[in-house]
Amino acid sequence: MPLRFDETTRTFTVSVRELADDAGVHRIGFERGESWNRLGLGTELHSQILQKRCEETSAYKSEIHLETEIPFDGWKAIVTGRLDGCIQLENGGWLIEEFKSAYSPSSHIRPFGPSFERHRRQLLIYCHLWRQLGHSPVNGALVYVDIATGKECPFEISYDELSQQKEIGARLHQLLAIWKAEEIIRKKKALIAATLPFPHDSPRPGQVKLIAAVQQAVQSQENLLAEAPTGSGKTAAGIHPALAEALSTGKQLFFLTAKTLQQKMASDALIAMNRAGGFRTLQLRAKEKMCANDRIICHEDFCPYAKNYPEKMEKSKLLERLQEKQTHHDPNLVFDEA
């Protein structure tokens, strides 16, 4: 779940994974400082381990959705996440387990390295959320599992309620400060929304009716089902009022299409509305169609493009260049830059 701020209710929602990140979101392709260790194989292995835990011990709890409200500075943070697994031990205490798949974890996982630290923070937040539900005492185990062999490499992680409470509070303050610092950008986008140009000279009569209906729906948070013939201008009439509402309220707009031609029409409309370059638009393409190598397994041991991906991303400053040069991120242009 992405970060969501609501200034009206002074509430923001944040996932455990986002809260555990130390400096923004890094989940672009391969994780920084790690090899490719979260393939479909890792996901399948993850499920197998939890199933085995539950079969061996009926009291074992797996994949538990957790949600906790944390008030601070007149705001309320809603922290959500899915705990991998936990069990109450014979002494009455609880063991919280967080599983991470990896290749040969016993040889290359380094305690207190960047990736390990992020995983440790994630586990400790889950421990804290579980403690807030009234369970005590609580301790954690960060378990790395070898994708090739299934062998587990556990690390015991001690949980201290007071220190974790302070650490979570500091991170929430940091996230709120980042959001407040972007207030100038949000105000600029709100001004753009007030004078957002229509992508054509003027709306046609049928478009005027649809624009009013979409505007009413997005402002009232209602669902709208509209039908109109091909060529009547549904794309522009739907995007324009929805985009204006998104820009004025600090939200993102997603426009989903079934065909490439429809996607191009939507992109053209967005580009036409963004003549001043006051906001960013992004056209998404399926990952398999963006891969530079379609003949070798997607793993850094076999593909030169995947090899040392995090380091190459950091060194190239690709994301920064794309943000500086483009207001519309077209897949072909992004591919060429990459």
C-alpha positions in Angstrom: 0.0 0.0 0.0 1.5 3.4 -1.0 1.9 6.3 1.3 -1.4 8.3 1.5 -1.8 11.6 3.3 -5.2 13.2 4.1 -4.7 16.8 5.4 -8.4 17.1 6.1 -8.4 14.3 8.7 -4.7 14.7 9.4 -4.2 11.0 8.7 -1.7 9.2 6.7 -1.4 5.5 5.8 2.0 3.8 5.5 3.0 0.1 4.9 5.5 -1.7 7.1 7.8 -2.0 4.1 7.8 1.7 3.4 8.3 2.5 7.1 11.3 0.1 7.1 13.0 1.9 4.2 15.7 4.2 5.4 15.9 6.6 2.4 13.0 6.6 0.0 11.7 3.8 -2.1 14.4 1.5 -3.6 12.2 -1.2 -5.2 13.1 -0.6 -8.8 14.1 -3.9 -10.4 16.7 -5.6 -8.2 17.0 -4.5 -4.6 20.1 -2.5 -3.8 22.9 -4.4 -2.3 21.3 -7.8 -3.1 21.4 -10.3 -5.9 18.2 -11.3 -7.7 16.5 -13.2 -4.9 12.8 -12.5 -5.2 11.8 -14.3 -8.3 8.7 -16.4 -8.6 10.8 -19.2 -7.2 11.3 -17.2 -4.0 7.5 -16.5 -3.7 6.7 -20.2 -4.1 9.3 -21.2 -1.6 7.9 -18.7 0.8 4.5 -20.3 0.6 5.9 -23.8 1.0 7.8 -22.8 4.2 4.7 -21.3 5.8 2.6 -24.3 4.8 5.1 -26.6 6.4 5.2 -24.5 9.6 1.4 -24.7 9.9 1.4 -28.5 9.2 4.1 -29.2 11.8 2.5 -27.0 14.5 -1.2 -26.3 14.5 -0.7 -23.2 16.7 1.5 -21.5 14.1 -0.1 -18.4 12.6 0.8 -17.3 9.1 0.3 -14.3 6.9 -1.5 -12.1 9.4 -2.8 -8.7 8.4 -1.9 -6.1 11.0 -3.0 -2.5 11.3 -2.2 -0.1 14.0 -2.9 3.6 14.6 -0.1 5.7 16.0 -0.9 9.3 17.0 1.7 12.0 17.0 1.9 15.8 16.6 -1.8 16.1 15.9 -1.6 13.5 13.2 -2.6 9.8 13.1 -0.5 7.3 11.2 -2.1 4.1 10.1 0.6 1.4 9.8 -0.4 -1.7 7.9 1.4 -4.9 6.9 1.2 -8.7 6.6 3.2 -10.6 9.2 4.8 -13.7 7.7 4.4 -16.0 10.7 4.5 -16.3 14.5 4.0 -18.8 17.3 3.6 -18.6 21.0 6.3 -20.5 22.8 6.1 -22.8 25.8 7.3 -20.0 28.1 4.4 -17.8 26.9 6.5 -15.5 24.8 5.9 -14.9 21.1 8.4 -15.5 18.2 7.8 -13.4 15.1 9.4 -14.7 11.9 10.2 -12.8 8.8 11.3 -14.9 5.8 13.5 -13.7 3.0 14.6 -15.8 0.0 18.2 -15.7 -1.2 20.9 -17.7 -3.0 23.4 -19.3 -0.6 22.4 -17.1 2.4 24.9 -18.7 4.8 27.7 -17.5 2.6 26.7 -14.0 1.4 24.2 -12.6 3.9 26.1 -10.1 6.0 24.6 -9.1 9.4 24.3 -5.3 9.7 24.7 -4.8 5.9 22.3 -2.4 4.1 19.9 -5.1 3.1 20.1 -6.9 6.4 19.4 -3.7 8.2 16.3 -3.0 6.2 15.0 -6.5 6.7 15.8 -6.2 10.4 13.8 -3.0 10.7 10.9 -4.6 8.9 10.9 -7.5 11.3 11.1 -5.3 14.4 8.1 -3.2 13.2 6.1 -6.4 12.9 7.2 -7.3 16.4 6.0 -3.9 17.6 2.6 -4.1 15.9 2.2 -7.6 17.4 3.1 -6.2 20.8 0.5 -3.4 20.4 -2.1 -6.1 20.2 -1.4 -7.1 23.8 1.1 -9.9 23.1 4.2 -10.0 25.4 7.0 -10.8 25.5 7.9 -10.6 21.8 11.1 -11.5 20.0 12.0 -12.0 16.3 13.8 -14.2 13.9 15.0 -13.1 10.5 15.1 -16.3 8.4 16.9 -16.4 5.1 16.0 -19.4 2.9 18.2 -20.7 0.1 16.1 -20.8 -3.1 18.2 -23.7 -4.5 18.2 -26.0 -1.4 15.5 -24.7 0.9 18.0 -24.5 3.8 17.2 -22.0 6.4 19.7 -19.5 7.9 18.0 -17.8 10.9 19.2 -14.7 12.8 17.7 -14.0 16.2 16.6 -10.4 16.6 15.9 -8.9 20.0 12.9 -6.6 20.4 12.8 -3.7 22.8 9.5 -1.9 22.9 10.7 1.5 24.0 13.6 1.8 21.5 11.4 0.5 18.7 8.6 3.0 19.6 11.2 5.8 19.3 12.6 4.6 16.0 9.1 4.3 14.5 8.2 7.7 15.8 11.3 9.2 14.2 10.6 7.6 10.9 7.0 8.8 10.9 8.2 12.3 11.6 10.6 12.1 8.7 7.9 10.9 6.3 5.6 13.7 7.4 8.3 16.3 7.0 9.1 15.1 3.5 5.4 15.4 2.6 5.1 18.9 4.0 8.2 19.9 2.2 6.5 19.1 -1.1 3.6 21.5 -0.3 5.0 24.0 -2.9 4.8 21.4 -5.6 1.2 20.5 -4.6 0.2 24.2 -4.7 1.7 24.6 -8.1 -0.2 21.6 -9.4 -3.4 22.9 -7.9 -2.9 26.1 -9.9 -2.4 24.1 -13.0 -5.6 22.2 -12.4 -7.6 25.5 -12.3 -6.5 26.3 -15.9 -5.9 22.9 -17.3 -6.2 23.1 -21.1 -8.5 20.7 -23.0 -6.5 18.6 -25.4 -8.5 19.9 -28.4 -9.8 23.3 -29.5 -13.1 22.8 -27.5 -15.2 20.0 -26.2 -18.0 18.7 -28.5 -21.6 18.5 -27.1 -21.3 14.8 -26.2 -18.0 15.5 -24.5 -19.4 18.3 -22.4 -22.0 15.9 -21.0 -19.4 13.3 -20.2 -17.0 15.8 -18.7 -19.7 17.0 -16.3 -20.6 13.4 -15.3 -16.9 12.5 -14.7 -16.3 15.7 -12.7 -19.4 14.9 -10.5 -18.2 11.3 -9.9 -14.6 12.1 -9.0 -15.6 14.9 -6.7 -18.2 12.8 -4.9 -16.1 9.7 -4.9 -18.7 7.8 -6.9 -18.4 5.1 -9.5 -19.4 6.1 -13.0 -20.3 3.8 -15.9 -20.6 5.6 -19.2 -21.1 4.3 -22.8 -20.5 6.2 -26.0 -19.7 5.3 -29.6 -16.2 5.0 -31.0 -14.8 8.4 -32.1 -17.0 10.4 -29.7 -14.0 11.6 -27.7 -14.4 9.5 -24.5 -10.7 9.5 -23.7 -10.2 13.2 -23.6 -13.5 13.8 -21.9 -12.7 11.3 -19.2 -9.1 12.2 -18.5 -9.5 16.0 -18.4 -11.9 16.4 -15.4 -10.2 13.4 -13.6 -6.8 14.8 -14.0 -7.9 18.3 -12.8 -9.3 16.7 -9.7 -6.1 14.7 -9.1 -3.8 17.7 -9.5 -5.9 19.9 -7.3 -6.1 17.3 -4.5 -2.6 15.9 -4.6 -3.6 12.5 -6.0 -2.4 10.4 -8.9 -4.5 9.4 -11.9 -4.3 6.0 -13.5 -5.9 5.5 -16.9 -6.2 1.8 -17.9 -6.5 0.6 -21.5 -7.0 -2.7 -23.2 -5.2 -1.9 -26.4 -2.0 -0.1 -27.4 -3.9 2.3 -29.7 -6.1 3.3 -26.7 -2.9 3.9 -24.7 -1.5 6.1 -27.3 -4.7 8.2 -27.5 -4.5 8.6 -23.7 -0.8 9.6 -23.8 -1.4 12.1 -26.6 -4.2 13.7 -24.6 -2.1 13.9 -21.5 0.9 15.5 -23.4 -1.5 18.0 -24.9 -2.8 19.0 -21.5 0.8 19.3 -20.1 2.1 21.9 -22.6 3.7 23.9 -19.7 5.4 20.8 -18.3 3.9 21.3 -14.8 3.4 17.7 -13.9 4.7 14.3 -15.0 3.0 11.5 -16.9 4.2 7.9 -17.4 3.2 5.3 -19.9 3.6 1.8 -18.5 4.6 -1.2 -20.7 4.7 -4.9 -19.7 8.0 -5.9 -18.3 8.6 -8.7 -20.8 8.3 -6.1 -23.6 10.8 -3.8 -21.9 13.5 -6.5 -21.4 16.7 -6.0 -23.5 17.5 -9.7 -23.4 14.8 -12.2 -24.4 17.0 -15.3 -24.7 18.5 -15.8 -21.2 16.9 -16.4 -17.8 16.4 -13.1 -15.9 19.2 -13.6 -13.4 22.4 -11.6 -12.9 24.5 -14.7 -13.2 23.3 -15.2 -16.8 22.3 -11.8 -18.1 24.8 -8.9 -18.6 22.0 -6.4 -18.3 20.9 -7.8 -14.9 24.5 -8.1 -13.6 25.4 -5.5 -11.0 22.0 -3.8 -11.7 21.8 -1.8 -8.4 25.4 -0.4 -8.8 24.8 0.5 -12.4 21.6 2.3 -11.6 23.3 4.3 -8.9 26.3 5.2 -11.0 24.4 6.1 -14.1 22.0 8.5 -12.3 19.4 7.3 -14.9 16.3 8.2 -12.8 17.6 11.7 -12.2 18.3 12.2 -15.9 14.9 11.0 -16.9 13.2 13.4 -14.5 15.3 16.3 -15.7 14.8 15.6 -19.4 11.2 14.3 -19.7 7.8 15.3 -18.4 6.2 12.4 -20.2 8.0 9.1 -19.8 7.5 7.2 -23.0 8.6 3.5 -22.9 10.7 3.8 -26.1 12.5 6.8 -24.8 13.1 5.3 -21.4 14.4 2.1 -23.0 16.8 4.1 -25.2 18.2 6.0 -22.1 18.5 2.8 -20.1 
